[in-house]
Amino acid sequence: MSILEVRDVRKSFGDTEVLKGVGFTMEKGEVLAIIGSSGSGKTTLLRCLNFLETPDAGRILVNGEMLFDAADMCARSEAELRKKRLHFGLVFQSFNLFPQYNVLRNVTLAMELLSRESPDFKKNRKEICQEVENRALALIERVGLSDKTHAYPCQLSGGQQQRVAIARALALSPEILCFDEPTSALDPELTGEVLKVIRNLKSSDSTMIVVTHEMEFARNVADKVIFMADGIIEEEGTAQEVFDNPKSERTRAFFSNYTEQ
């Protein structure tokens, strides 16, 4: 059974059709890179998967469970949406850390809020909070920032902030971790440290979707590559198939233009 099935997802904003029927599947532990020019629908697709946007049509299934079916558009409470979002973690291109909290608090906050919903929280508050902190410290160490635990975002480089964002996304143990252009806000010197963390996550059997403009990263790390153009999947295959033997003229043109830049 596929861990993720996306079926004919469509999304429009006013008269602009951004996603025109996108569908694909993923297996557990797979890394999918989504590439394409600006405006092709990549970020909108990620936002639909994370329920930050509501698709106009289509279905989304995780481990065979129907998370979204546009044909069944009954009103959903915010609590229901939060529960659905737990299947996905999202790392934004602009970090989106809370500036008033230090690194540790940024990573623990979502876990603590979720823990408060447990009926055992009041009874075992101290033990649960300690477990939350221990997990956060382990994740901060995993992204190489143990020496920055009590630093604030303004005291970190862009690459360090993005690594904190990755630790925060991992905190709730999402089944699928999504990255939206995770290095686009970084200069070349800092890009490498973030890509290294993502590479290390692959070795831990994480399932990941990475929207990226880093072609070498997509070629070397992704198990599957999707090239999007004008709201559709123009081409899909292994990294070797898409990069070394693209079948679509639009894919070949994209790579040609990218090389010339």
Sine and cosine of phi, psi and omega as CSV:
sin_phi,cos_phi,sin_psi,cos_psi,sin_omega,cos_omega
0.00,0.00,0.73,-0.68,0.04,-1.00
-0.93,0.38,0.58,-0.82,0.05,-1.00
-0.96,0.27,-0.51,0.86,0.00,-1.00
-0.69,-0.73,0.74,-0.67,0.13,-0.99
-0.79,-0.61,0.84,-0.55,0.06,-1.00
-0.91,-0.42,0.85,-0.53,-0.11,-0.99
-0.85,-0.53,0.93,-0.37,0.18,-0.98
0.77,0.63,0.75,0.67,0.00,-1.00
-0.98,0.22,0.77,-0.64,0.00,-1.00
-0.79,-0.61,0.57,-0.82,0.01,-1.00
-0.47,-0.88,0.77,-0.64,0.07,-1.00
-0.83,-0.56,0.50,-0.87,0.14,-0.99
-0.87,-0.50,0.97,-0.24,-0.12,-0.99
0.91,0.42,-0.80,-0.60,0.01,-1.00
-1.00,0.00,0.01,1.00,-0.04,-1.00
-1.00,-0.09,0.91,-0.42,0.02,-1.00
-1.00,0.04,0.94,-0.35,-0.10,-1.00
-1.00,-0.03,-0.69,0.73,0.08,-1.00
-0.91,-0.42,0.80,-0.60,-0.16,-0.99
-0.90,-0.44,0.58,0.82,0.01,-1.00
0.96,-0.29,0.93,0.37,-0.05,-1.00
-0.99,-0.13,0.74,-0.67,0.04,-1.00
-0.54,-0.84,0.67,-0.75,0.06,-1.00
-0.27,-0.96,0.20,-0.98,0.07,-1.00
-0.78,-0.62,0.37,-0.93,0.07,-1.00
-0.68,-0.73,0.52,-0.85,0.09,-1.00
-0.98,-0.22,0.39,-0.92,0.01,-1.00
-0.86,0.51,0.71,-0.71,0.02,-1.00
1.00,0.09,0.00,1.00,-0.04,-1.00
-1.00,0.09,0.53,-0.85,0.10,-0.99
-0.92,-0.39,0.87,-0.50,0.01,-1.00
-0.95,-0.32,0.83,-0.56,0.11,-0.99
-0.98,-0.20,0.76,-0.65,0.06,-1.00
-0.93,-0.35,0.87,-0.50,-0.05,-1.00
-0.85,-0.53,0.24,-0.97,0.01,-1.00
0.50,-0.86,0.24,-0.97,-0.02,-1.00
-0.94,0.34,0.30,-0.95,0.09,-1.00
-0.85,0.52,0.67,-0.74,0.01,-1.00
1.00,0.03,0.08,1.00,-0.04,-1.00
-0.99,0.13,-0.19,0.98,0.05,-1.00
0.95,-0.30,0.10,0.99,-0.09,-1.00
-0.88,0.48,-0.80,0.60,-0.04,-1.00
-0.92,0.39,-0.62,0.78,0.04,-1.00
-0.87,0.48,-0.62,0.78,0.05,-1.00
-0.87,0.49,-0.73,0.69,0.01,-1.00
-0.88,0.47,-0.66,0.75,-0.01,-1.00
-0.92,0.40,-0.54,0.84,0.08,-1.00
-0.93,0.36,-0.64,0.77,0.02,-1.00
-0.90,0.43,-0.55,0.83,-0.02,-1.00
-1.00,-0.03,0.07,1.00,0.03,-1.00
0.89,0.47,0.44,0.90,0.18,-0.98
-0.99,0.13,-0.35,0.94,0.18,-0.98
-0.79,-0.61,0.50,-0.87,0.03,-1.00
-0.98,-0.21,0.88,-0.47,0.03,-1.00
-0.87,0.49,0.49,-0.87,0.06,-1.00
-0.99,0.14,-0.41,0.91,-0.01,-1.00
-0.42,-0.91,0.34,-0.94,0.08,-1.00
0.93,-0.37,0.02,-1.00,-0.01,-1.00
-0.71,-0.71,0.50,-0.87,0.06,-1.00
-0.73,-0.68,0.84,-0.55,0.00,-1.00
-0.83,-0.56,0.65,-0.76,0.12,-0.99
-0.83,-0.56,0.84,-0.55,-0.06,-1.00
0.78,0.62,0.63,0.78,0.04,-1.00
0.99,0.15,-0.14,0.99,0.01,-1.00
-1.00,0.03,0.78,-0.63,0.00,-1.00
-0.97,0.25,0.96,-0.29,0.03,-1.00
-1.00,0.05,-0.52,0.85,-0.02,-1.00
-0.54,-0.84,0.71,-0.70,0.09,-1.00
-0.62,-0.79,0.94,-0.35,-0.06,-1.00
-0.89,0.46,-0.36,0.93,0.03,-1.00
-0.96,0.26,-0.20,0.98,0.00,-1.00
-0.84,-0.54,0.96,0.26,-0.16,-0.99
-1.00,-0.09,0.76,0.66,0.10,-0.99
-0.94,0.33,0.47,-0.88,-0.03,-1.00
-0.88,0.47,0.68,-0.73,0.00,-1.00
-0.90,-0.44,0.69,-0.72,0.02,-1.00
-0.97,0.25,0.29,-0.96,0.04,-1.00
-0.89,0.46,-0.55,0.83,0.04,-1.00
-0.90,0.45,-0.64,0.77,0.03,-1.00
-0.91,0.41,-0.65,0.76,0.03,-1.00
-0.90,0.43,-0.65,0.76,0.03,-1.00
-0.87,0.50,-0.66,0.75,0.00,-1.00
-0.89,0.45,-0.66,0.76,0.01,-1.00
-0.92,0.39,-0.61,0.79,-0.03,-1.00
-0.92,0.39,-0.37,0.93,-0.01,-1.00
-0.89,0.46,-0.35,0.94,0.04,-1.00
-0.94,0.34,-0.36,0.93,-0.09,-1.00
-0.83,-0.55,0.62,-0.79,0.21,-0.98
-0.94,-0.35,0.59,-0.81,-0.04,-1.00
-0.78,-0.63,0.81,-0.59,0.09,-1.00
-0.96,-0.28,0.89,-0.45,-0.07,-1.00
-0.99,0.14,0.38,-0.93,0.02,-1.00
-0.94,0.33,-0.40,0.92,-0.05,-1.00
-0.97,-0.26,0.39,0.92,0.10,-0.99
0.95,0.32,-0.83,0.56,0.02,-1.00
0.84,0.54,0.61,0.80,0.11,-0.99
-0.98,0.20,0.39,-0.92,0.08,-1.00
-0.99,0.14,0.92,-0.40,-0.11,-0.99
-0.91,0.42,-0.41,0.91,-0.07,-1.00
-0.99,0.12,-0.11,0.99,-0.03,-1.00
-0.91,-0.41,0.53,-0.85,0.07,-1.00
-0.98,0.22,0.02,-1.00,-0.07,-1.00
-0.84,0.54,-0.75,0.67,-0.03,-1.00
-0.86,0.52,-0.70,0.71,-0.04,-1.00
-0.93,0.38,-0.60,0.80,0.05,-1.00
-0.86,0.52,-0.59,0.81,-0.05,-1.00
-0.99,0.12,-0.55,0.83,-0.06,-1.00
-0.99,0.14,-0.39,0.92,-0.21,-0.98
-0.83,0.56,-0.79,0.61,-0.04,-1.00
-0.90,0.44,-0.64,0.77,0.01,-1.00
-0.89,0.45,-0.67,0.75,-0.02,-1.00
-0.92,0.40,-0.68,0.73,0.01,-1.00
-0.89,0.46,-0.64,0.77,0.03,-1.00
-0.93,0.38,-0.63,0.78,0.00,-1.00
-0.89,0.46,-0.54,0.84,-0.02,-1.00
-0.90,0.44,-0.35,0.94,0.02,-1.00
-0.98,0.19,-0.18,0.98,0.02,-1.00
-0.96,0.26,0.66,-0.75,0.01,-1.00
-0.91,0.42,-0.30,0.95,-0.02,-1.00
-1.00,-0.04,0.00,1.00,-0.14,-0.99
-0.89,0.46,-0.75,0.66,-0.04,-1.00
-0.89,0.46,-0.61,0.79,-0.04,-1.00
-0.95,0.31,-0.61,0.79,-0.09,-1.00
-0.87,-0.50,0.57,0.82,-0.11,-0.99
-0.82,0.58,-0.74,0.67,-0.08,-1.00
-0.88,0.47,-0.72,0.69,-0.03,-1.00
-0.92,0.40,-0.66,0.75,-0.01,-1.00
-0.91,0.41,-0.68,0.73,0.01,-1.00
-0.90,0.44,-0.58,0.81,0.04,-1.00
-0.93,0.38,-0.63,0.78,0.05,-1.00
-0.89,0.45,-0.66,0.76,0.03,-1.00
-0.88,0.47,-0.71,0.70,-0.01,-1.00
-0.91,0.42,-0.66,0.75,0.00,-1.00
-0.89,0.46,-0.66,0.75,0.03,-1.00
-0.90,0.43,-0.67,0.74,0.00,-1.00
-0.88,0.47,-0.69,0.72,0.00,-1.00
-0.89,0.46,-0.61,0.79,0.02,-1.00
-0.91,0.40,-0.64,0.77,0.02,-1.00
-0.94,0.34,-0.62,0.79,0.04,-1.00
-0.90,0.44,-0.64,0.77,0.07,-1.00
-0.90,0.43,-0.62,0.79,-0.03,-1.00
-0.88,0.48,-0.57,0.82,0.01,-1.00
-1.00,-0.08,0.18,0.98,0.14,-0.99
0.98,0.22,0.55,0.83,-0.06,-1.00
-0.79,-0.62,0.50,0.87,-0.02,-1.00
-0.85,0.53,-0.50,0.87,-0.01,-1.00
-0.99,0.15,-0.03,1.00,-0.02,-1.00
-0.90,-0.44,0.29,0.96,-0.11,-0.99
-0.81,0.59,-0.63,0.77,-0.08,-1.00
-0.97,-0.25,0.20,0.98,0.06,-1.00
-0.99,0.15,0.38,-0.92,0.04,-1.00
-0.98,-0.20,0.39,-0.92,-0.04,-1.00
-0.77,0.64,-0.62,0.78,-0.02,-1.00
-0.91,0.41,-0.27,0.96,0.01,-1.00
-0.99,-0.10,0.06,1.00,-0.07,-1.00
-0.93,-0.37,0.46,-0.89,0.14,-0.99
-0.96,0.29,0.20,-0.98,0.03,-1.00
-0.87,0.50,-0.65,0.76,0.02,-1.00
-0.90,0.43,-0.63,0.78,0.04,-1.00
-0.92,0.38,-0.65,0.76,0.04,-1.00
-0.88,0.48,-0.64,0.76,0.00,-1.00
-0.93,0.37,-0.55,0.84,0.06,-1.00
-0.93,0.38,-0.58,0.81,0.10,-0.99
-0.89,0.45,-0.67,0.75,0.01,-1.00
-0.88,0.47,-0.58,0.81,0.04,-1.00
-0.92,0.39,-0.70,0.71,0.04,-1.00
-0.87,0.49,-0.66,0.75,0.02,-1.00
-0.89,0.45,-0.66,0.75,0.00,-1.00
-0.92,0.40,-0.53,0.85,0.00,-1.00
-0.97,0.23,-0.31,0.95,-0.17,-0.99
-0.85,0.53,-0.59,0.81,-0.06,-1.00
-1.00,-0.07,0.24,0.97,0.06,-1.00
0.79,0.62,0.83,0.56,0.00,-1.00
-0.92,0.39,0.50,-0.87,0.04,-1.00
-0.96,0.30,-0.49,0.87,-0.01,-1.00
-0.72,-0.70,0.81,-0.59,-0.01,-1.00
-0.97,-0.23,0.82,-0.57,-0.07,-1.00
-0.93,-0.37,0.67,-0.74,0.04,-1.00
-0.84,-0.54,0.80,-0.60,0.04,-1.00
-0.96,-0.27,0.99,-0.15,-0.02,-1.00
0.71,0.70,0.88,0.47,-0.15,-0.99
-0.91,0.41,-0.23,0.97,-0.02,-1.00
-0.90,-0.44,0.09,1.00,-0.12,-0.99
-0.92,0.39,-0.41,0.91,-0.02,-1.00
-1.00,-0.08,0.15,0.99,-0.09,-1.00
-0.93,-0.38,0.50,-0.87,0.13,-0.99
-0.98,0.19,0.27,-0.96,-0.11,-0.99
-0.82,0.57,-0.56,0.83,-0.04,-1.00
-0.91,0.42,-0.57,0.82,-0.05,-1.00
-1.00,-0.01,-0.31,0.95,-0.02,-1.00
-0.87,0.49,-0.66,0.75,-0.06,-1.00
-0.86,0.51,-0.63,0.78,-0.06,-1.00
-0.93,0.36,-0.55,0.83,0.04,-1.00
-0.96,0.29,-0.69,0.72,0.02,-1.00
-0.89,0.45,-0.54,0.84,0.04,-1.00
-0.90,0.45,-0.67,0.74,0.03,-1.00
-0.88,0.47,-0.68,0.73,-0.01,-1.00
-0.91,0.41,-0.64,0.77,0.06,-1.00
-0.86,0.51,-0.67,0.74,0.00,-1.00
-0.91,0.42,-0.54,0.84,0.05,-1.00
-0.91,0.42,-0.56,0.83,0.02,-1.00
-0.87,0.49,-0.63,0.78,-0.03,-1.00
-0.94,0.35,-0.22,0.98,0.01,-1.00
-0.99,-0.14,0.25,0.97,0.09,-1.00
0.94,0.34,0.47,0.88,0.07,-1.00
-0.98,0.21,0.57,-0.82,0.10,-1.00
-1.00,-0.08,0.83,-0.56,-0.15,-0.99
-0.69,-0.72,0.59,-0.81,0.19,-0.98
-0.89,-0.46,0.84,-0.54,-0.07,-1.00
-0.84,-0.55,0.94,-0.34,0.19,-0.98
-0.99,0.13,0.86,-0.52,-0.15,-0.99
-0.51,-0.86,0.45,-0.89,0.16,-0.99
-0.96,-0.29,0.08,1.00,0.03,-1.00
-1.00,0.06,1.00,-0.07,-0.12,-0.99
-0.91,0.41,-0.63,0.77,0.00,-1.00
-0.91,0.40,-0.61,0.80,0.06,-1.00
-0.89,0.46,-0.73,0.68,0.01,-1.00
-0.87,0.49,-0.67,0.75,-0.02,-1.00
-0.91,0.42,-0.65,0.76,-0.15,-0.99
-1.00,0.00,-0.37,0.93,-0.12,-0.99
-0.94,-0.35,-0.57,0.82,-0.12,-0.99
-0.96,0.28,0.64,-0.77,0.16,-0.99
-0.99,0.14,-0.53,0.85,-0.02,-1.00
-0.67,-0.74,0.57,-0.82,0.01,-1.00
-0.81,-0.59,0.71,-0.71,0.12,-0.99
-0.90,-0.44,0.78,-0.63,0.12,-0.99
-0.97,-0.25,0.87,-0.48,0.00,-1.00
-0.97,-0.23,0.59,-0.81,0.06,-1.00
-0.51,-0.86,0.80,-0.60,0.05,-1.00
0.79,0.61,0.67,0.75,0.14,-0.99
0.99,0.15,0.17,0.99,0.06,-1.00
-0.76,-0.65,0.29,-0.96,0.14,-0.99
-1.00,0.09,0.96,-0.29,-0.02,-1.00
-0.97,0.22,-0.57,0.82,-0.01,-1.00
-0.43,-0.90,0.56,-0.83,-0.03,-1.00
-0.55,-0.84,0.65,-0.76,0.04,-1.00
0.12,-0.99,-0.17,-0.99,0.10,-0.99
-0.93,0.38,0.29,-0.96,0.03,-1.00
-0.84,0.54,-0.67,0.75,-0.01,-1.00
-0.90,0.44,-0.67,0.74,-0.01,-1.00
-0.90,0.44,-0.73,0.68,-0.09,-1.00
-0.95,0.30,-0.67,0.74,-0.07,-1.00
-0.99,0.17,-0.64,0.77,-0.11,-0.99
-1.00,-0.08,-0.36,0.93,-0.03,-1.00
-0.57,-0.82,0.86,0.52,-0.02,-1.00
-0.90,0.43,0.70,-0.72,-0.04,-1.00
-1.00,0.01,-0.48,0.88,-0.08,-1.00
-1.00,0.04,0.65,-0.76,0.06,-1.00
-0.90,0.44,-0.58,0.81,0.00,-1.00
-0.92,0.38,-0.60,0.80,0.05,-1.00
-0.91,0.42,-0.71,0.71,0.01,-1.00
-0.88,0.47,-0.64,0.77,0.01,-1.00
-0.91,0.41,-0.63,0.78,0.02,-1.00
-0.88,0.48,-0.75,0.66,0.00,-1.00
-0.90,0.44,-0.60,0.80,0.02,-1.00
-0.90,0.44,-0.71,0.70,0.03,-1.00
-0.92,0.40,-0.61,0.79,-0.01,-1.00
-0.91,0.42,-0.66,0.75,0.00,-1.00
-0.90,0.43,-0.56,0.83,-0.05,-1.00
-0.97,0.23,-0.31,0.95,-0.05,-1.00
-0.96,0.28,0.00,0.00,0.00,0.00
